[in-house]
Amino acid sequence: MSNHQSRRGSSEREFFLSVDVETSGPVPGEFSLLTIGACAVEDDGQAFTCRLKPVTRRFDPEALRVTGISLDELEQDGLDPAEAMGRFRDWVSQVAGEGTPVFVGLNAGFDWSFVNYYFHRYLGANPFGFAPLDLKSLYMGATGCSWRDTRSSKMTSVLCPHLHGDHNALNDARAQAELFRLVLVRVRNT
């Protein structure tokens, strides 16, 4: 199965796009989306990244500590959220063309909640539709492991990827794209 055609033989192409975000806290609306990183799974050179102005000053100190991002810096050099989401939408459309973009995330529920909220709040629609593909769930199904063993550290010890996340959204998107490719190899070989 190629990235561009499903097993059912559909002629509609699917484009798997790995997306990662960094935020100021656990939920959209009350906390801000700070950075977006995304890349095409099959060609991580096709990439998008941006920094956003915070929409609230509320933050979880641990969230900012692990990213090294300052809300004050983003106030100065971040994009307005509507502009950032417009650029992201345009990139998704350019990469997917006439095909279907598929949002791939490691713990997709978290990243998806912010991306979906921001697309709807600022643009009125999400180019990914209404559902993400969660790499943790795919890995659990492919390996039969426990939920606890879907942590990225456990996955990397089994799959041995070359890339590793570092809380930079684009670097993390590229690392999870590699994990997704490695899980797909496992799925296809079973």
C-alpha positions as CSV (number, residue, x, y, z in Angstrom):
1,M,0.0,0.0,0.0
2,S,1.5,3.3,-1.0
3,N,0.9,6.5,0.9
4,H,-1.1,7.6,-2.1
5,Q,-3.6,4.7,-2.4
6,S,-5.6,2.8,0.1
7,R,-5.8,-1.0,0.3
8,R,-9.3,-0.8,-1.2
9,G,-7.8,0.5,-4.4
10,S,-9.4,3.9,-4.2
11,S,-8.1,6.3,-6.7
12,E,-8.3,9.1,-4.2
13,R,-4.8,9.8,-2.9
14,E,-4.1,10.0,0.8
15,F,-1.3,12.2,2.0
16,F,-0.1,11.4,5.5
17,L,1.1,14.6,7.2
18,S,2.9,14.3,10.5
19,V,1.9,17.2,12.8
20,D,3.3,18.2,16.2
21,V,2.6,21.2,18.3
22,E,4.0,22.9,21.4
23,T,1.5,24.7,23.7
24,S,1.4,26.7,26.9
25,G,-0.8,24.1,28.6
26,P,-3.2,21.1,28.3
27,V,-6.3,22.4,26.6
28,P,-7.1,24.8,23.7
29,G,-9.0,28.0,24.5
30,E,-7.6,28.3,28.0
31,F,-4.0,27.9,26.9
32,S,-2.2,28.9,23.7
33,L,-0.9,27.0,20.6
34,L,2.7,28.2,20.5
35,T,4.3,26.4,17.6
36,I,3.3,24.1,14.8
37,G,5.6,21.7,13.0
38,A,4.5,19.4,10.1
39,C,6.0,17.3,7.3
40,A,4.9,14.9,4.7
41,V,5.5,11.4,6.0
42,E,7.1,10.1,2.8
43,D,9.2,13.2,2.3
44,D,10.0,15.1,5.5
45,G,11.7,17.8,3.4
46,Q,8.2,19.0,2.6
47,A,7.8,20.8,5.8
48,F,5.9,23.6,7.6
49,T,6.7,25.4,10.8
50,C,5.5,28.6,12.5
51,R,5.4,30.3,15.8
52,L,2.1,31.9,17.0
53,K,1.3,34.9,19.2
54,P,-0.3,33.6,22.4
55,V,-4.0,34.2,22.8
56,T,-3.8,34.1,26.6
57,R,-1.1,34.7,29.1
58,R,-2.1,31.6,31.0
59,F,0.5,28.9,31.0
60,D,1.7,25.7,32.7
61,P,5.4,26.4,33.8
62,E,6.4,22.9,32.9
63,A,5.1,23.3,29.3
64,L,7.2,26.4,28.8
65,R,10.2,24.9,30.5
66,V,10.4,21.8,28.2
67,T,10.1,23.9,25.1
68,G,12.2,26.8,26.1
69,I,9.6,29.1,24.5
70,S,8.9,32.5,26.0
71,L,5.4,34.0,25.8
72,D,7.1,37.4,25.7
73,E,9.2,36.4,22.6
74,L,6.1,35.1,20.9
75,E,4.2,38.3,21.6
76,Q,7.0,40.0,19.5
77,D,7.8,37.6,16.7
78,G,4.9,35.1,16.6
79,L,2.3,35.2,13.8
80,D,-1.2,36.3,14.5
81,P,-3.2,33.0,14.9
82,A,-5.4,33.6,11.9
83,E,-2.4,34.2,9.7
84,A,-0.6,31.2,11.1
85,M,-3.6,28.9,10.5
86,G,-4.1,30.3,7.0
87,R,-0.5,29.6,6.1
88,F,-0.8,26.1,7.6
89,R,-4.0,25.4,5.6
90,D,-2.3,26.7,2.4
91,W,0.6,24.4,3.0
92,V,-1.6,21.4,3.7
93,S,-3.6,22.1,0.5
94,Q,-0.4,22.5,-1.6
95,V,1.1,19.2,-0.3
96,A,-2.1,17.2,-0.7
97,G,-3.3,18.8,-3.9
98,E,-6.5,17.1,-5.0
99,G,-5.9,14.2,-2.5
100,T,-7.0,13.8,1.1
101,P,-4.7,15.1,3.8
102,V,-4.4,12.8,6.8
103,F,-3.3,14.2,10.1
104,V,-0.8,11.8,11.8
105,G,0.2,12.5,15.4
106,L,1.9,10.8,18.3
107,N,-0.7,11.1,21.0
108,A,-2.9,12.7,18.2
109,G,-5.7,13.6,20.6
110,F,-3.6,16.3,22.2
111,D,-2.1,17.9,19.1
112,W,-5.3,17.5,17.2
113,S,-7.3,19.3,19.9
114,F,-5.3,22.4,19.4
115,V,-5.0,22.3,15.6
116,N,-8.7,21.5,15.2
117,Y,-9.7,24.3,17.6
118,Y,-7.5,26.9,16.0
119,F,-8.6,26.0,12.5
120,H,-12.2,26.3,13.4
121,R,-11.8,29.4,15.6
122,Y,-9.8,31.3,13.1
123,L,-10.7,29.9,9.7
124,G,-14.0,28.2,10.2
125,A,-12.9,24.8,8.8
126,N,-10.2,22.2,9.3
127,P,-8.6,20.9,6.0
128,F,-7.9,17.6,7.7
129,G,-11.7,17.0,8.2
130,F,-12.8,15.7,11.6
131,A,-10.4,12.8,12.5
132,P,-6.7,12.3,13.2
133,L,-4.7,9.1,12.9
134,D,-3.1,8.3,16.2
135,L,0.4,6.7,16.0
136,K,0.1,5.3,19.6
137,S,-3.1,3.5,18.8
138,L,-1.7,2.2,15.5
139,Y,1.4,0.9,17.3
140,M,-0.6,-0.8,20.0
141,G,-2.7,-2.5,17.3
142,A,0.3,-3.5,15.3
143,T,2.4,-4.9,18.2
144,G,-0.3,-6.1,20.7
145,C,1.6,-4.1,23.4
146,S,0.0,-2.5,26.4
147,W,-1.1,1.2,26.4
148,R,1.8,1.9,28.8
149,D,4.2,0.6,26.1
150,T,3.1,3.1,23.5
151,R,5.1,5.9,25.1
152,S,7.6,7.3,22.6
153,S,10.6,6.1,24.7
154,K,9.3,2.5,24.5
155,M,8.4,2.8,20.8
156,T,11.9,4.1,20.0
157,S,13.6,1.3,21.9
158,V,11.7,-1.2,19.8
159,L,11.7,0.5,16.4
160,C,15.2,2.1,16.6
161,P,14.6,5.2,14.6
162,H,17.4,7.6,13.5
163,L,15.5,10.7,14.5
164,H,14.5,11.7,18.0
165,G,12.2,14.4,19.4
166,D,13.4,17.4,21.3
167,H,10.3,19.5,21.9
168,N,10.9,21.5,18.7
169,A,7.6,21.0,16.8
170,L,9.2,20.5,13.4
171,N,11.9,18.1,14.7
172,D,9.2,16.2,16.6
173,A,7.0,16.0,13.5
174,R,9.9,14.5,11.5
175,A,10.7,12.1,14.2
176,Q,7.1,10.9,14.5
177,A,7.0,10.6,10.7
178,E,9.9,8.2,10.8
179,L,8.1,6.2,13.6
180,F,5.0,6.1,11.5
181,R,7.0,4.7,8.5
182,L,8.6,2.1,10.8
183,V,5.2,1.0,12.2
184,L,3.8,0.7,8.7
185,V,6.6,-1.6,7.7
186,R,5.6,-3.8,10.7
187,V,2.0,-3.7,9.8
188,R,2.7,-4.7,6.1
189,N,5.0,-7.5,7.1
190,T,2.4,-9.2,9.3
